[in-house]
């Protein structure tokens, strides 16, 4: 019965937001540079997913963390919608992301340790944990916005990686694998992905509100799980779950700083744009990047489990430089 009611809510929000988007100009218009899509697409994916999650409060008594996450994310959704309409400066967006992050941070959720490694020992962050947590959340939040250029990619990677995380916890501590909350969150996100891939008449985009909300939530869920299950989840495993976001974001920052550009100025260095420019179709890009992200995540976690955390850390660094080199070769080929 709950599933029926939530599905009805989801569809109601879907059609209402379609109508509202046209009235307030919450629309993405194509151009010849960044926005190479067909037609004028409503930017309602963010509020649609957010409102659908709010409907879960009718049936679920959320714990403190999820209440905080929804409350702080409300700020990002509102600011993101306004940004999609009025195109705010990056410093304004960062300011509100920082505010949302601090709300949860001051409630006691943060990254305390980077793990224990042979020779290096335990790397406790101490007072630096505050700054490191903020930087980590902002990295994944904005990286989510960076990779939001291929239908389904921004949503699919957190969806797959949180599934891997839940499966790992289920296997190693006999906890519930897919509880009621995650079942409906996954159902909403899967509907969004499938709709965008198949339904051209009712296609919608996440917009800045959606991509930042997805990235922000993904970052905090990883931190929350690490805090709750720190006895079985090594911090390096959490790093692997966010590896694609980290690789892409850091690569772009290095490239732009090296070329003396603003780190937030648009260019076509993004991996999905490079793959588009060499002739891959959108569906092939999506499948390729999901395969790459999932493969390196599983490889890193398996390495940590069976060979040790230090080897997993070394592998993380090596694969990052391989990623940088590969993007450079692709970019040279495009030129």
HELIX and SHEET records of a PDB file:
HELIX    1   1 UNK A    2  UNK A   24  1                                  23    
HELIX    2   2 UNK A   45  UNK A   55  1                                  11    
HELIX    3   3 UNK A   56  UNK A   58  5                                   3    
HELIX    4   4 UNK A   64  UNK A   86  1                                  23    
HELIX    5   5 UNK A   90  UNK A  105  1                                  16    
HELIX    6   6 UNK A  126  UNK A  128  5                                   3    
HELIX    7   7 UNK A  129  UNK A  146  1                                  18    
HELIX    8   8 UNK A  153  UNK A  173  1                                  21    
HELIX    9   9 UNK A  180  UNK A  198  1                                  19    
HELIX   10  10 UNK A  207  UNK A  228  1                                  22    
HELIX   11  11 UNK A  235  UNK A  241  1                                   7    
HELIX   12  12 UNK A  243  UNK A  258  1                                  16    
HELIX   13  13 UNK A  271  UNK A  277  1                                   7    
HELIX   14  14 UNK A  282  UNK A  306  1                                  25    
HELIX   15  15 UNK A  309  UNK A  334  1                                  26    
SHEET    1   A 2 UNK A  27  UNK A  28  0                                        
SHEET    2   A 2 UNK A  41  UNK A  42 -1                                        
SHEET    1   B 2 UNK A 113  UNK A 117  0                                        
SHEET    2   B 2 UNK A 121  UNK A 124 -1                                        
END                                                                             
